[in-house]
Amino acid sequence: MLKLKKTKIHPLQYFKLYWSKNIFNKLIIIIVSFVIVSILIMFIIAQWYINSQSRIPYTMGVTFVPDYAQSLGLNPNQTLEALLKIGVKHLRLVSYWSDIEPRPNQYNFSELDQEFRLAQASKAKVLLVVGLRQPRWPECHPPNWISSEPTKLWEKQLYAFITKVVNRYKNNPSLSGYQVENEYFLKGFGDCTNFSRQRLITEYNLVHKLDPSHPIIITRSNNALGFPIGAPTPQEYSISIYRRVWDANVTHRYLEYPFPPWYYAFLAGVQEIFQHRNMIIGEMQAEAWPPNGQTIPQTSLKEQNKSMNATRLKNRFSFAKATGMRTVYFWGAEYWYYRLVKLHDPSLWNVASQEFKN
């Protein structure tokens, strides 16, 4: 029997054959090559950034919103005290205009004063958020009395309010810096209607003029995409990282964002290269995301666990550290305490306690 000799075809010949067929094949090769090269460049930048930051001490903190604690049926002061006892030493605190100036020129700083006293007693540092848009729904927190006033008038009243806040806390030993507004240009979430860049610039310049000795942070307005451009240019930027959310628009299922930790290191690295500005994680999702617009108390523990349980929380701590960014504020600390005291489930609290005590 005649045996046919098998001939080996070099991979380059396959490539030439595929390339020569038609313009469509050429286009596919170009696109795939571009994607591979782009991912490789992104990964290299990410690894450079991670290595460049590795000698900087790693700092973990939490965002604390007393209004949210109250909505969960918690005592805000007891919640904050419990967080400080497990080793939280960095707090991102809010200054809601609606809470502090409920009537024109009548200020109530009692809640925020107490938070600063508790922070100082525990030798914790405070990043203070100022402005109209601040963390937690509805995002923008104007007092009722400005709802019918012209924009130019309420803006002046907002600047006066910010002045009151900054002047009250700028000499407090616990203050570490300010965040001006929160995810200012994010239009797809929150009950906000004014996105004037000039207002953001004015607020930034006002805070810097009132207190030039403390740094100012501006938050990016997207979880993963885009690049901050235009004024103001702060000393630092921050980014929010959400991993598992409920998609209410298309799939009506839980959505897991596919971005790995090194992708966020790439974003921080590009910013460092082109703007020479550091980036921190201002919000690292560490709480459940209820489906169908429900609140946490309306959602069963079984359902909450679909988006946040002890394993997921531990992974959030690992994910944040793997981004290479050296300052992280975790989002949902009030929720950990809610699970502990209201649902009698210590699983999240135990994870957080272990992480902050290490």
Secondary structure in CASP SS format (residue, H / E / C, confidence):
PFRMAT SS
TARGET T0000
AUTHOR 0000-0000-0000
METHOD secondary structure of the structure
MODEL  1
M C 1.00
L C 1.00
K C 1.00
L C 1.00
K C 1.00
K C 1.00
T C 1.00
K C 1.00
I C 1.00
H C 1.00
P H 1.00
L H 1.00
Q H 1.00
Y H 1.00
F H 1.00
K H 1.00
L H 1.00
Y H 1.00
W H 1.00
S H 1.00
K H 1.00
N C 1.00
I H 1.00
F H 1.00
N H 1.00
K H 1.00
L H 1.00
I H 1.00
I H 1.00
I H 1.00
I H 1.00
V H 1.00
S H 1.00
F H 1.00
V H 1.00
I H 1.00
V H 1.00
S H 1.00
I H 1.00
L H 1.00
I H 1.00
M H 1.00
F H 1.00
I H 1.00
I H 1.00
A H 1.00
Q H 1.00
W H 1.00
Y H 1.00
I H 1.00
N H 1.00
S H 1.00
Q H 1.00
S C 1.00
R C 1.00
I C 1.00
P C 1.00
Y C 1.00
T E 1.00
M E 1.00
G E 1.00
V E 1.00
T E 1.00
F E 1.00
V C 1.00
P H 1.00
D H 1.00
Y H 1.00
A H 1.00
Q H 1.00
S H 1.00
L C 1.00
G C 1.00
L C 1.00
N C 1.00
P H 1.00
N H 1.00
Q H 1.00
T H 1.00
L H 1.00
E H 1.00
A H 1.00
L H 1.00
L H 1.00
K H 1.00
I C 1.00
G C 1.00
V C 1.00
K C 1.00
H E 1.00
L E 1.00
R E 1.00
L E 1.00
V C 1.00
S C 1.00
Y C 1.00
W H 1.00
S H 1.00
D H 1.00
I H 1.00
E C 1.00
P C 1.00
R E 1.00
P C 1.00
N C 1.00
Q E 1.00
Y C 1.00
N C 1.00
F C 1.00
S H 1.00
E H 1.00
L H 1.00
D H 1.00
Q H 1.00
E H 1.00
F H 1.00
R H 1.00
L H 1.00
A H 1.00
Q H 1.00
A H 1.00
S C 1.00
K C 1.00
A C 1.00
K E 1.00
V E 1.00
L E 1.00
L E 1.00
V E 1.00
V E 1.00
G C 1.00
L C 1.00
R E 1.00
Q C 1.00
P C 1.00
R C 1.00
W C 1.00
P C 1.00
E C 1.00
C E 1.00
H C 1.00
P C 1.00
P C 1.00
N H 1.00
W H 1.00
I H 1.00
S C 1.00
S C 1.00
E C 1.00
P C 1.00
T H 1.00
K H 1.00
L H 1.00
W H 1.00
E H 1.00
K H 1.00
Q H 1.00
L H 1.00
Y H 1.00
A H 1.00
F H 1.00
I H 1.00
T H 1.00
K H 1.00
V H 1.00
V H 1.00
N H 1.00
R H 1.00
Y H 1.00
K C 1.00
N C 1.00
N C 1.00
P C 1.00
S C 1.00
L E 1.00
S E 1.00
G E 1.00
Y E 1.00
Q E 1.00
V E 1.00
E C 1.00
N C 1.00
E C 1.00
Y C 1.00
F C 1.00
L C 1.00
K C 1.00
G C 1.00
F C 1.00
G C 1.00
D C 1.00
C C 1.00
T C 1.00
N C 1.00
F C 1.00
S C 1.00
R H 1.00
Q H 1.00
R H 1.00
L H 1.00
I H 1.00
T H 1.00
E H 1.00
Y H 1.00
N H 1.00
L H 1.00
V H 1.00
H H 1.00
K H 1.00
L H 1.00
D C 1.00
P C 1.00
S C 1.00
H C 1.00
P C 1.00
I E 1.00
I E 1.00
I E 1.00
T E 1.00
R C 1.00
S C 1.00
N C 1.00
N C 1.00
A C 1.00
L C 1.00
G C 1.00
F C 1.00
P C 1.00
I C 1.00
G C 1.00
A C 1.00
P C 1.00
T C 1.00
P C 1.00
Q C 1.00
E E 1.00
Y E 1.00
S E 1.00
I E 1.00
S E 1.00
I E 1.00
Y C 1.00
R C 1.00
R E 1.00
V E 1.00
W E 1.00
D C 1.00
A C 1.00
N C 1.00
V C 1.00
T C 1.00
H C 1.00
R C 1.00
Y E 1.00
L E 1.00
E E 1.00
Y C 1.00
P C 1.00
F C 1.00
P C 1.00
P H 1.00
W H 1.00
Y H 1.00
Y H 1.00
A H 1.00
F H 1.00
L H 1.00
A H 1.00
G H 1.00
V H 1.00
Q H 1.00
E H 1.00
I H 1.00
F H 1.00
Q H 1.00
H C 1.00
R C 1.00
N E 1.00
M E 1.00
I E 1.00
I E 1.00
G E 1.00
E E 1.00
M E 1.00
Q E 1.00
A C 1.00
E C 1.00
A C 1.00
W C 1.00
P C 1.00
P C 1.00
N C 1.00
G C 1.00
Q C 1.00
T C 1.00
I H 1.00
P H 1.00
Q H 1.00
T C 1.00
S C 1.00
L H 1.00
K H 1.00
E H 1.00
Q H 1.00
N C 1.00
K C 1.00
S C 1.00
M C 1.00
N C 1.00
A H 1.00
T H 1.00
R H 1.00
L H 1.00
K H 1.00
N H 1.00
R H 1.00
F H 1.00
S H 1.00
F H 1.00
A H 1.00
K H 1.00
A H 1.00
T C 1.00
G C 1.00
M C 1.00
R C 1.00
T E 1.00
V E 1.00
Y E 1.00
F E 1.00
W E 1.00
G C 1.00
A H 1.00
E H 1.00
Y H 1.00
W H 1.00
Y H 1.00
Y H 1.00
R H 1.00
L H 1.00
V H 1.00
K C 1.00
L C 1.00
H C 1.00
D C 1.00
P C 1.00
S H 1.00
L H 1.00
W H 1.00
N H 1.00
V H 1.00
A H 1.00
S H 1.00
Q H 1.00
E H 1.00
F H 1.00
K H 1.00
N C 1.00
END
